[in-house]
Amino acid sequence: METKRTNKEILIKGIKKMGMSLVCMFLGPILMYVSFSNQEKTLYIPLLILSLLICVLAIYLAFIGLKTIMDSMFYKASN
């Protein structure tokens, strides 16, 4: 009987996705603050849209990263 072990390659992929999510979690709100503080500038709307997309990307990457990490821990080896 083989014991279940964590698949390290998949775990590393999940950790990388979570790291990218962490970067986006800081970058999105910072860009949003910058865009709201400069509403009279011409780049207000594009910067606001970009910051909202980065915030959505952070949430998406967090869910995908968590799913990947869970898949690595509860990996079923098909024989």
MDAnalysis code that builds the backbone (N, CA, C; Angstrom):
import MDAnalysis as mda
import numpy as np

u = mda.Universe.empty(237, n_residues=79, atom_resindex=np.repeat(np.arange(79), 3), trajectory=True)
u.add_TopologyAttr("name", ["N", "CA", "C"] * 79)
u.add_TopologyAttr("resid", np.arange(1, 80))
u.add_TopologyAttr("resname", ["MET", "GLU", "THR", "LYS", "ARG", "THR", "ASN", "LYS", "GLU", "ILE", "LEU", "ILE", "LYS", "GLY", "ILE", "LYS", "LYS", "MET", "GLY", "MET", "SER", "LEU", "VAL", "CYS", "MET", "PHE", "LEU", "GLY", "PRO", "ILE", "LEU", "MET", "TYR", "VAL", "SER", "PHE", "SER", "ASN", "GLN", "GLU", "LYS", "THR", "LEU", "TYR", "ILE", "PRO", "LEU", "LEU", "ILE", "LEU", "SER", "LEU", "LEU", "ILE", "CYS", "VAL", "LEU", "ALA", "ILE", "TYR", "LEU", "ALA", "PHE", "ILE", "GLY", "LEU", "LYS", "THR", "ILE", "MET", "ASP", "SER", "MET", "PHE", "TYR", "LYS", "ALA", "SER", "ASN"])
u.atoms.positions = np.array([
    [0.844, -1.179, 0.000],
    [0.000, 0.000, 0.000],
    [0.889, 1.243, 0.000],
    [0.600, 2.104, -0.901],
    [1.401, 3.320, -1.060],
    [0.770, 4.470, -0.270],
    [1.606, 5.218, 0.440],
    [1.084, 6.351, 1.201],
    [0.927, 7.557, 0.282],
    [-0.027, 8.404, 0.630],
    [-0.252, 9.613, -0.160],
    [0.785, 10.647, 0.225],
    [1.372, 11.252, -0.780],
    [2.389, 12.270, -0.550],
    [2.036, 13.493, -1.384],
    [2.577, 14.617, -0.974],
    [2.339, 15.867, -1.697],
    [3.162, 15.869, -2.985],
    [2.510, 16.218, -4.095],
    [3.207, 16.357, -5.364],
    [3.902, 17.714, -5.370],
    [5.216, 17.702, -5.262],
    [5.970, 18.937, -5.048],
    [5.951, 19.863, -6.267],
    [5.921, 19.317, -7.477],
    [5.893, 20.172, -8.670],
    [4.597, 20.966, -8.749],
    [3.494, 20.304, -8.447],
    [2.201, 20.994, -8.475],
    [2.122, 21.998, -7.322],
    [2.687, 21.641, -6.175],
    [2.706, 22.554, -5.032],
    [3.482, 23.829, -5.355],
    [4.607, 23.696, -6.030],
    [5.407, 24.867, -6.404],
    [4.644, 25.756, -7.378],
    [3.918, 25.143, -8.321],
    [3.091, 25.938, -9.246],
    [2.021, 26.717, -8.487],
    [1.411, 26.075, -7.496],
    [0.387, 26.745, -6.698],
    [0.957, 27.890, -5.876],
    [2.145, 27.692, -5.328],
    [2.778, 28.746, -4.538],
    [3.160, 29.927, -5.433],
    [3.591, 29.648, -6.658],
    [3.911, 30.730, -7.598],
    [2.659, 31.542, -7.936],
    [1.543, 30.855, -8.130],
    [0.287, 31.554, -8.416],
    [-0.153, 32.403, -7.227],
    [0.039, 31.881, -6.028],
    [-0.310, 32.647, -4.831],
    [0.611, 33.857, -4.674],
    [1.878, 33.712, -5.062],
    [2.801, 34.836, -5.018],
    [2.403, 35.935, -5.994],
    [1.987, 35.538, -7.197],
    [1.512, 36.525, -8.172],
    [0.234, 37.196, -7.669],
    [-0.607, 36.424, -6.996],
    [-1.821, 36.993, -6.416],
    [-1.477, 38.023, -5.353],
    [-0.472, 37.736, -4.544],
    [-0.050, 38.672, -3.509],
    [0.456, 39.977, -4.109],
    [1.217, 39.873, -5.193],
    [1.702, 41.079, -5.876],
    [0.523, 41.897, -6.406],
    [-0.437, 41.214, -7.011],
    [-1.611, 41.910, -7.548],
    [-2.478, 42.497, -6.441],
    [-2.502, 41.852, -5.269],
    [-3.290, 42.365, -4.150],
    [-2.748, 43.695, -3.641],
    [-1.467, 43.932, -3.796],
    [-0.895, 45.211, -3.399],
    [-0.910, 46.217, -4.553],
    [-0.635, 45.741, -5.763],
    [-0.535, 46.643, -6.912],
    [-1.880, 47.255, -7.295],
    [-2.962, 46.466, -7.267],
    [-4.282, 46.958, -7.648],
    [-4.770, 48.117, -6.793],
    [-4.814, 47.960, -5.468],
    [-5.269, 49.081, -4.632],
    [-4.343, 50.304, -4.678],
    [-3.043, 50.077, -4.845],
    [-2.126, 51.219, -4.957],
    [-2.440, 52.018, -6.214],
    [-2.634, 51.328, -7.338],
    [-2.984, 52.034, -8.577],
    [-4.349, 52.702, -8.472],
    [-5.273, 52.073, -7.757],
    [-6.594, 52.673, -7.580],
    [-6.493, 53.950, -6.745],
    [-5.677, 53.941, -5.716],
    [-5.476, 55.135, -4.897],
    [-4.850, 56.251, -5.725],
    [-3.873, 55.903, -6.538],
    [-3.222, 56.908, -7.387],
    [-4.213, 57.492, -8.380],
    [-5.052, 56.645, -8.966],
    [-6.008, 57.158, -9.946],
    [-7.075, 58.037, -9.289],
    [-7.533, 57.674, -8.078],
    [-8.532, 58.500, -7.403],
    [-7.945, 59.817, -6.893],
    [-6.665, 59.828, -6.605],
    [-6.067, 61.070, -6.120],
    [-5.730, 62.030, -7.271],
    [-5.765, 61.556, -8.508],
    [-5.480, 62.403, -9.680],
    [-6.645, 62.368, -10.655],
    [-7.831, 62.731, -10.204],
    [-9.010, 62.648, -11.058],
    [-9.015, 63.671, -12.176],
    [-8.251, 64.731, -12.044],
    [-8.248, 65.760, -13.087],
    [-7.277, 65.444, -14.221],
    [-6.457, 64.409, -14.065],
    [-5.488, 64.035, -15.100],
    [-6.180, 63.276, -16.228],
    [-5.508, 63.206, -17.368],
    [-6.103, 62.537, -18.531],
    [-6.065, 61.008, -18.417],
    [-5.159, 60.473, -17.628],
    [-5.051, 59.021, -17.497],
    [-5.887, 58.459, -16.358],
    [-6.840, 59.223, -15.856],
    [-7.660, 58.789, -14.723],
    [-8.463, 57.526, -15.066],
    [-9.208, 57.555, -16.155],
    [-10.079, 56.424, -16.515],
    [-9.264, 55.177, -16.897],
    [-8.246, 55.279, -17.763],
    [-7.478, 54.061, -18.073],
    [-6.781, 53.454, -16.856],
    [-6.268, 54.297, -15.973],
    [-5.604, 53.791, -14.778],
    [-6.600, 53.145, -13.818],
    [-7.789, 53.700, -13.733],
    [-8.832, 53.112, -12.896],
    [-9.262, 51.745, -13.437],
    [-9.431, 51.653, -14.742],
    [-9.811, 50.375, -15.359],
    [-8.703, 49.341, -15.150],
    [-7.451, 49.747, -15.328],
    [-6.328, 48.841, -15.125],
    [-6.261, 48.355, -13.673],
    [-6.489, 49.249, -12.737],
    [-6.431, 48.850, -11.328],
    [-7.568, 47.890, -10.981],
    [-8.746, 48.102, -11.541],
    [-9.859, 47.180, -11.301],
    [-9.578, 45.799, -11.898],
    [-8.983, 45.767, -13.077],
    [-8.624, 44.482, -13.698],
    [-7.567, 43.748, -12.882],
    [-6.609, 44.485, -12.332],
    [-5.584, 43.859, -11.503],
    [-6.194, 43.308, -10.214],
    [-7.161, 44.016, -9.636],
    [-7.844, 43.517, -8.433],
    [-8.618, 42.232, -8.726],
    [-9.291, 42.182, -9.866],
    [-10.021, 40.972, -10.252],
    [-9.035, 39.835, -10.517],
    [-7.908, 40.148, -11.145],
    [-6.878, 39.144, -11.405],
    [-6.315, 38.582, -10.102],
    [-6.171, 39.419, -9.085],
    [-5.672, 38.963, -7.789],
    [-6.622, 37.945, -7.171],
    [-7.907, 38.202, -7.246],
    [-8.892, 37.274, -6.699],
    [-8.877, 35.961, -7.477],
    [-8.811, 36.054, -8.808],
    [-8.783, 34.861, -9.656],
    [-7.539, 34.019, -9.362],
    [-6.375, 34.659, -9.291],
    [-5.146, 33.921, -9.032],
    [-5.142, 33.289, -7.647],
    [-5.765, 33.947, -6.677],
    [-5.835, 33.376, -5.332],
    [-6.668, 32.093, -5.333],
    [-7.804, 32.108, -6.009],
    [-8.631, 30.910, -6.063],
    [-7.941, 29.789, -6.826],
    [-7.345, 30.106, -7.972],
    [-6.668, 29.089, -8.769],
    [-5.446, 28.551, -8.017],
    [-4.709, 29.428, -7.352],
    [-3.544, 28.988, -6.592],
    [-3.927, 28.078, -5.448],
    [-5.000, 28.420, -4.732],
    [-5.461, 27.577, -3.636],
    [-5.933, 26.221, -4.142],
    [-6.623, 26.214, -5.270],
    [-7.079, 24.948, -5.850],
    [-5.889, 24.090, -6.253],
    [-4.867, 24.703, -6.834],
    [-3.678, 23.970, -7.248],
    [-2.944, 23.393, -6.040],
    [-2.846, 24.165, -4.973],
    [-2.190, 23.673, -3.760],
    [-2.980, 22.516, -3.157],
    [-4.287, 22.627, -3.131],
    [-5.105, 21.538, -2.592],
    [-4.999, 20.290, -3.468],
    [-4.923, 20.475, -4.789],
    [-4.751, 19.327, -5.682],
    [-3.413, 18.638, -5.438],
    [-2.389, 19.403, -5.112],
    [-1.086, 18.784, -4.864],
    [-1.085, 17.983, -3.571],
    [-1.863, 18.412, -2.594],
    [-1.890, 17.694, -1.316],
    [-2.771, 16.451, -1.363],
    [-3.868, 16.534, -2.073],
    [-4.800, 15.417, -2.143],
    [-4.767, 14.769, -3.517],
    [-3.575, 14.569, -4.020],
    [-3.336, 14.026, -5.349],
    [-3.606, 12.516, -5.350],
    [-4.396, 12.051, -6.319],
    [-4.638, 10.628, -6.479],
    [-3.785, 10.125, -7.640],
    [-2.912, 9.220, -7.371],
    [-2.073, 8.632, -8.422],
    [-2.884, 7.557, -9.144],
    [-3.028, 7.698, -10.434],
    [-3.764, 6.692, -11.208],
    [-2.794, 5.608, -11.634],
    [-3.113, 4.366, -11.304],
    [-2.223, 3.236, -11.608],
    [-2.576, 2.612, -12.905],
])
